[in-house]
């Protein structure tokens, strides 16, 4: 007897684009709300990161997407925006004249990267001075000093314009009170600069210690974050990143000016005492839960 074959199902044709498109009448209205409002609110109170975003179905809500695009645009603008020395110089000069170091000079220097586009494409050029700046530095009187402070635009000129002067204003009284013998070199304002350019400048100023205040790479929640790099006896082309200490996220929403200034003072004192910086020089001791500095300044460990 012959066996009957199972009936084959007709092949289904792929749906056309018109068939795949859902008509407005058939569309399902999805609520726009976080997965768990209570958890989302708690997470948002702890971090500026994008957590617990409101959503519509499987996608995030339009408002959240627009906020992300705005933050991304601000970060890009911060990277490409040039430093404005004409705006920064008068404010820096006025602050110094009213400080404990009124005779401190200001040097305006420039890296070998002639513009922002080259600076972003050639990081190596941002680590050394151009010829006019080298000449200006070498023609200065040879006066040994203890500390060179540099202001560099880095990847966020916005951070420098917002925070550098206020941080220096918070640091100078601590230096005057704790280290009155400290000899401060002229403050350098450097355009199109990377961190390592501080080695060449401090070496040219005959400074034992360099502090580079520089705009950090912008993030989606922090387009104006300032960093401070501390280097003992910087040597151009020789000093490595492992020989530096870094204080980052200096801004209103991060590390405050008094906190950052207190930590800078700690590193300056330790570097002068131990004659080194970098991985061998650790952060302030937090075993007791507080950062006790010789000036009497105390910072809660939770605020670090």
FINU-101351 format. One line per 5 residues: for each residue x negated, y, z of N, C-alpha, C. Coordinates in steps of 0.05 Angstrom, whole numbers. Each point is the difference from the previous one (the first is absolute). Layout:
BEGIN
X:Y:Z:X:Y:Z:X:Y:Z | ...
***
This chain:
BEGIN
-17:-24:0:17:24:0:-18:25:0 | 9:18:-15:-16:25:-2:7:18:24 | -21:12:10:3:19:23:6:28:-10 | 18:13:13:7:27:-9:-21:19:11 | -8:18:-17:-20:20:7:14:22:16
-15:11:20:12:23:15:2:24:-18 | 22:13:3:5:23:-16:-20:22:6 | -13:10:-21:-20:22:4:15:26:3 | -11:16:19:12:27:4:-9:19:-22 | 18:16:-8:-8:19:-21:-21:19:11
-20:7:-17:-20:18:9:11:28:4 | -8:11:23:10:27:6:-17:21:-14 | 12:19:-13:-14:21:-13:-9:21:20 | -24:11:-4:-8:22:19:18:24:-2 | 5:11:22:18:23:1:-13:25:-13
16:15:-13:-10:24:-12:-4:21:22 | -14:22:-8:-4:22:20:26:12:9 | 19:2:-19:26:11:8:14:-17:20 | -3:-27:-4:13:-18:19:-13:0:27 | -26:5:0:-14:1:25:6:25:16
6:21:-14:6:25:14:27:-2:14 | 0:8:24:25:-3:16:16:26:-3 | 25:-3:-5:17:23:-3:4:14:27 | 5:26:0:5:14:25:22:-12:17 | 20:-11:-14:23:-11:15:-9:-25:15
-20:-15:-11:-8:-25:13:-23:5:21 | -11:24:0:-22:5:18:8:-2:29 | -18:-10:17:5:-3:28:-13:23:15 | 15:13:16:-11:23:16:-14:-12:24 | -27:6:2:-16:-11:22:-6:21:20
2:-6:25:-5:20:21:-30:8:0 | -6:25:6:-27:10:3:-6:2:30 | -16:-18:10:-6:-1:29:-24:-17:5 | -15:5:22:-23:-16:7:9:-28:8 | -19:-19:0:7:-27:7:10:-1:29
-13:14:17:8:2:28:-5:28:10 | 20:16:3:-5:28:7:-16:4:26 | 5:-17:20:-14:3:25:-30:-6:-3 | -7:-22:-13:-28:-7:-4:-13:21:-18 | 13:9:-21:-12:20:-18:-6:26:14
18:8:17:-5:25:15:-23:-2:19 | -3:-23:13:-22:-4:18:-27:-1:-15 | -1:-13:-23:-24:-2:-15:-8:28:-11 | 19:15:-9:-5:27:-11:-11:18:21 | 8:-4:25:-9:17:22:-29:-6:7
-11:-22:-9:-27:-9:7:-21:6:-22 | 9:5:-24:-19:3:-22:12:16:-22 | -17:16:-15:10:14:-23:2:-17:-25 | -9:-26:3:2:-18:-23:29:-5:-8 | 3:-8:-25:27:-5:-11:10:-28:8
13:0:23:11:-25:10:30:3:5 | 15:-22:-2:29:1:5:14:19:-19 | -7:0:-26:11:18:-19:30:-7:-6 | 15:21:-4:28:-5:-7:1:-12:-28 | 20:-17:-5:1:-14:-26:28:-2:-10
1:-6:-26:25:-5:-13:-2:-27:-14 | 12:-20:12:-2:-27:-10:-29:-9:3 | -13:-9:-22:-27:-9:1:-20:22:-5 | 9:24:-5:-18:23:-6:1:20:23 | -21:16:1:0:21:20:18:23:-9
9:15:18:18:22:-6:-14:21:-16 | 15:15:-16:-11:20:-18:-15:22:16 | 11:7:23:-13:21:17:-27:-9:9 | -3:-26:7:-26:-11:8:-20:0:-23 | 10:-7:-24:-17:0:-24:-10:28:-6
18:20:2:-7:28:-6:-21:10:21 | 4:-8:25:-19:8:21:-28:-12:-6 | -1:-25:-9:-25:-13:-7:-13:15:-23 | 15:7:-21:-11:14:-23:-10:27:8 | 13:14:19:-9:26:9:-26:-2:15
-2:-20:18:-25:-4:15:-23:-7:-19 | 6:-17:-20:-21:-7:-19:-10:24:-16 | 19:17:-7:-8:25:-15:-17:18:17 | 7:2:26:-15:17:18:-29:-11:4 | -2:-26:1:-27:-12:3:-17:5:-25
13:-3:-24:-15:6:-25:-8:29:-1 | 18:18:7:-6:28:0:-23:7:19 | -1:-13:23:-22:5:19:-27:-9:-11 | 0:-22:-15:-25:-9:-12:-10:20:-21 | 18:10:-16:-9:17:-23:-2:30:7
12:8:22:-1:28:7:-28:10:7 | -9:22:-11:-27:10:6:-1:15:27 | -24:1:12:-4:15:24:0:30:-7 | 10:16:18:2:29:-5:-19:15:20 | -26:2:-7:-19:13:19:8:29:6
12:14:-20:7:28:5:21:3:22 | 16:-21:5:19:0:22:-12:-9:26 | -18:-20:-3:-11:-13:24:-22:17:13 | -16:13:-16:-23:15:11:7:22:19 | 20:18:-6:7:21:20:9:-12:26
16:-21:-1:10:-12:25:-22:-13:16 | -19:-13:-14:-23:-13:14:-18:22:12 | -5:21:-15:-17:21:10:12:14:25 | 26:5:-1:13:13:23:-1:-18:24 | 4:-26:-4:-1:-19:23:-28:0:12
-20:-1:-16:-28:-1:10:-7:26:16 | 9:23:-10:-7:25:13:13:2:28 | 22:-13:4:13:0:26:-7:-24:17 | -19:-17:-9:-8:-24:14:-25:5:17 | -10:-22:11:-24:1:16:-25:2:-17
3:-2:-27:-22:1:-18:6:21:-22 | 1:25:7:9:21:-19:-19:5:-23 | -26:-7:4:-20:6:-21:-4:-23:-20 | 17:-21:2:-3:-23:-18:7:8:-28 | -19:-7:-18:4:6:-29:18:-21:-13
9:7:-24:16:-18:-16:-13:-3:-28 | -5:-24:-8:-12:-6:-26:22:-12:-18 | 3:11:-24:19:-11:-19:-16:-15:-21 | 4:-26:-1:-16:-18:-18:19:-16:-18 | -12:-13:-20:15:-15:-19:-15:-26:-7
15:-21:-4:-12:-26:-8:-7:1:-29 | -13:-22:-9:-7:-2:-29:24:-6:-17 | 23:-5:11:24:-4:-16:12:27:-5 | 0:9:-25:7:27:-6:30:6:2 | 17:-20:-2:29:5:3:13:-25:12
26:2:5:14:-21:14:1:-26:-16 | 4:2:-26:1:-24:-16:-25:-16:1 | -23:14:-3:-26:-14:2:-4:-11:28 | 8:15:20:-3:-9:28:14:-27:4 | 24:-2:-11:16:-25:4:-12:-23:-16
-12:6:-23:-11:-21:-18:-28:-8:8 | -15:19:12:-28:-5:7:-5:5:30 | 6:-19:17:-5:3:28:-29:7:7 | -19:-11:-16:-28:5:6:-7:30:-2 | 13:15:-18:-6:28:-3:10:16:24
20:-10:14:10:13:23:-17:-4:25 | -21:-16:-2:-17:-6:23:-26:16:-1 | -3:18:-19:-24:16:-2:7:28:-9 | -17:19:7:5:28:-7:-8:6:-29 | 13:21:-11:-8:9:-26:-26:17:3
-13:7:-22:-25:14:1:1:27:14 | 20:17:-6:2:25:14:2:-3:31 | 16:-20:9:3:-4:28:-26:-11:13 | -14:-17:-15:-26:-10:10:-20:23:3 | 0:18:-19:-18:23:1:7:18:23
26:5:4:9:18:22:-8:-13:27 | 2:-26:2:-7:-13:25:-30:1:6 | -16:-5:-21:-29:-1:3:-12:27:4 | 13:21:-9:-11:27:3:6:12:28 | 16:-14:16:6:10:26:-25:-2:18
-2:17:21:-22:-3:19:2:-27:14 | -23:-13:4:-2:-26:12:3:2:30 | 24:-3:10:5:2:29:12:-26:10 | -15:-16:15:11:-25:11:25:5:17 | 19:-18:-2:25:3:16:9:-28:8
20:-1:17:9:-25:11:24:-12:-13 | 18:18:-10:26:-9:-10:7:15:-25 | 8:-14:-21:10:12:-24:29:-9:-4 | 18:20:-2:28:-6:-5:7:7:-29 | 12:-19:-14:7:4:-28:30:-4:-4
11:16:-17:28:-2:-7:1:-8:-30 | 10:-23:-6:1:-10:-27:28:-7:-8 | 7:7:-25:28:-4:-9:7:-30:-2 | -19:-17:-9:6:-28:-2:24:-6:-18 | 17:-18:8:23:-8:-16:25:14:8
-2:19:18:23:16:8:-8:28:10 | -1:19:-19:-6:27:8:21:11:19 | 24:-10:-3:22:8:17:-6:-5:30 | -12:-23:5:-7:-7:28:-21:19:11 | -20:8:-17:-20:18:9:12:28:6
17:9:-18:12:27:3:18:1:25 | 13:-22:7:18:0:22:-14:-5:27 | -21:-16:1:-10:-10:26:-29:7:6 | -17:5:-19:-29:2:5:-6:23:20 | 10:23:-6:-6:23:17:10:-4:29
24:-10:2:12:-4:27:-17:-21:16 | -10:-20:-14:-16:-20:14:-27:12:9 | -12:16:-17:-25:12:8:4:20:23 | 23:14:-1:6:18:22:4:-15:27 | 10:-24:-2:3:-17:25:-27:-11:9
-18:-5:-19:-26:-13:6:-20:20:12 | -2:24:-10:-21:18:8:0:6:30 | 23:5:13:-1:5:29:-11:-24:15 | 6:-24:-9:-10:-24:13:-31:-2:-3 | -10:7:-23:-29:0:-4:-13:21:17
12:23:1:-12:22:16:-1:-7:30 | 21:-13:9:1:-6:29:-17:-24:7 | -2:-21:-17:-14:-24:6:-29:-1:-10 | -4:13:-23:-27:0:-12:-8:28:-8 | -5:17:20:-6:28:-6:-26:4:-15
-18:-20:1:-26:2:-13:2:-8:-30 | 23:-10:-8:3:-10:-28:-3:22:-20 | -16:-4:-20:-5:19:-21:17:-9:-24 | 19:18:-8:18:-7:-22:-9:13:-26 | -2:-16:-21:-8:10:-26:23:15:-13
-5:14:-22:22:13:-14:21:-21:-8 | 25:8:2:22:-18:-8:2:0:-31 | 0:-24:-11:1:-2:-30:28:-7:-9 | 9:15:-20:26:-5:-13:-7:-11:-28 | 7:-25:-5:-9:-14:-24:23:-9:-17
-1:8:-26:22:-8:-19:-8:-25:-15 | 20:-16:-7:-2:-25:-14:-21:-19:13 | 4:-4:26:-20:-14:16:9:-27:11 | -18:-18:1:4:-26:14:-15:1:27 | 5:-20:16:-12:-1:27:-31:2:-1
-12:-15:-18:-29:-2:0:-14:26:-7 | 14:19:-11:-13:26:-6:-10:14:25 | 12:-8:23:-9:11:25:-29:-7:7 | -9:-23:-10:-28:-9:5:-19:20:-12 | 5:8:-25:-18:18:-14:0:28:13
24:9:7:3:27:12:-13:1:28 | 7:-19:17:-12:0:27:-30:-3:-1 | -10:-16:-19:-29:-4:-3:-12:27:-8 | 13:14:-19:-11:25:-9:1:22:22 | 19:-2:18:2:19:22:-16:-9:24
-14:-23:-2:-17:-10:21:16:-5:26 | 24:-12:-4:17:-7:23:-2:-29:7 | -1:-6:25:-2:-28:9:27:-15:-2 | 22:15:1:26:-12:0:19:15:-19 | 15:-16:-15:19:12:-19:28:-9:6
18:19:-1:29:-6:2:13:10:-26 | 12:-18:-14:14:6:-25:30:-2:4 | 13:23:-2:30:0:2:10:-1:-29 | 15:-20:-7:7:-5:-28:29:-10:-2 | 13:7:-22:27:-9:-5:0:-30:-8
16:-15:14:1:-29:-4:18:-6:-24 | -2:-25:-10:17:-8:-22:29:1:9 | 17:15:-15:28:4:9:15:-26:-1 | 18:-3:20:18:-23:0:29:10:-4 | 18:-18:-2:28:8:-6:13:15:24
-11:-4:24:10:15:23:-20:20:11 | -23:3:-13:-20:18:10:-17:12:-22 | 10:20:-14:-16:12:-21:-21:20:10 | 1:6:27:-18:20:11:-16:-10:23 | -10:-24:-1:-15:-12:22:-30:8:-3
-11:10:22:-28:8:1:-17:-21:14 | -24:-4:-11:-18:-19:13:-26:15:9 | -13:-11:20:-26:12:9:-21:-22:1 | -22:4:-14:-21:-20:-1:-25:11:14 | -11:-16:19:-22:8:16:-25:-17:-7
-22:13:-7:-24:-14:-9:-25:11:14 | -15:-17:13:-25:7:13:-23:-1:-20 | -16:21:-1:-23:2:-18:6:-9:-28 | 18:13:-14:8:-8:-27:-23:3:-20 | -3:-20:-17:-21:-1:-20:13:-4:-27
-1:20:-18:13:-3:-26:-10:-24:-16 | 20:-16:-10:-7:-23:-15:-8:-24:16 | -3:3:26:-9:-22:17:21:-8:21 | 12:20:13:20:-6:20:24:-15:-11 | 8:-21:13:22:-16:-9:25:7:16
23:-10:-10:25:5:14:1:-13:28 | -16:-22:3:-1:-14:25:-13:17:22 | -14:21:-9:-14:17:19:16:25:7 | 26:0:-5:17:22:6:22:-9:19 | 11:19:15:25:-4:15:21:17:-12
25:-10:2:22:15:-13:23:3:19 | 12:24:0:25:6:13:20:7:-21 | 21:-14:-2:19:4:-22:28:8:10 | 17:7:-20:28:7:5:3:24:19 | -17:20:-5:2:25:16:21:18:-13
22:3:12:23:16:-10:21:1:21 | 21:16:-5:21:4:20:13:-26:8 | 4:-18:-20:14:-25:6:-19:-23:9 | -25:6:1:-20:-20:7:-16:8:25 | -26:2:-3:-18:8:22:0:31:1
6:11:23:2:29:4:-28:12:-1 | -2:27:-3:-25:13:0:-15:-3:26 | 12:4:24:-15:-5:24:-10:-28:3 | 16:-20:-8:-9:-28:2:-23:-5:-18 | 2:10:-25:-22:-4:-19:-25:14:8
3:25:11:-24:15:9:-13:-14:24 | 16:-12:18:-12:-15:22:-15:-24:-9 | 11:-14:-19:-14:-24:-11:-26:8:-15 | 2:23:-14:-25:10:-14:-21:6:21 | 7:13:21:-19:7:21:-13:-26:11
17:-20:5:-11:-26:9:-21:-11:-19 | 6:0:-25:-19:-11:-20:-25:17:-1 | 3:26:1:-24:18:0:-18:-6:23 | 12:-2:24:-16:-5:24:-14:-27:-1 | 15:-20:-9:-11:-27:-1:-21:-2:-22
4:13:-22:-20:-1:-22:-26:13:8 | 2:22:14:-24:14:10:-14:-16:22 | 15:-14:16:-11:-16:21:-14:-26:-10 | 15:-14:-18:-10:-25:-10:-15:2:-27 | 1:24:-12:-14:6:-25:9:-19:-22
26:-4:-2:11:-16:-22:30:5:-2 | 11:-8:-23:29:-1:-4:6:-25:-16 | 25:-6:-5:8:-23:-16:10:-23:17 | -4:-24:-10:12:-24:13:-12:-4:28 | -24:10:5:-12:-4:26:11:20:21
15:20:-9:11:19:18:30:-4:1 | 10:-9:23:28:-8:3:18:23:7 | 26:-5:-3:20:20:8:-1:4:30 | 12:22:10:1:4:29:12:-24:15 | -10:-6:23:9:-23:16:29:4:8
16:-20:-5:28:1:6:8:-21:21 | -19:-12:13:6:-21:19:19:10:23 | -4:25:8:16:10:22:26:12:-10 | 5:-1:-26:25:11:-11:-1:29:-6 | -24:14:6:-3:28:-6:-27:5:-12
-2:22:-15:-26:8:-11:-10:23:16 | -19:-5:18:-10:21:17:-25:12:-13 | 0:26:-7:-23:13:-12:-13:18:20 | -25:7:-5:-15:16:19:11:27:4 | 16:10:-18:12:27:3:23:0:19
8:-24:9:24:-2:17:25:-5:-16 | -3:-2:-27:23:-5:-17:7:-30:2 | 25:-6:4:9:-28:2:22:-5:-20 | -3:-21:-15:21:-7:-19:10:-28:7 | 27:-2:-1:11:-26:5:-8:-19:-23
-7:-25:7:-8:-19:-20:22:-4:-21 | 25:1:8:22:-4:-18:1:21:-22 | -13:24:5:1:22:-19:-22:-2:-20 | -18:-19:2:-23:-2:-18:10:-7:-28
***
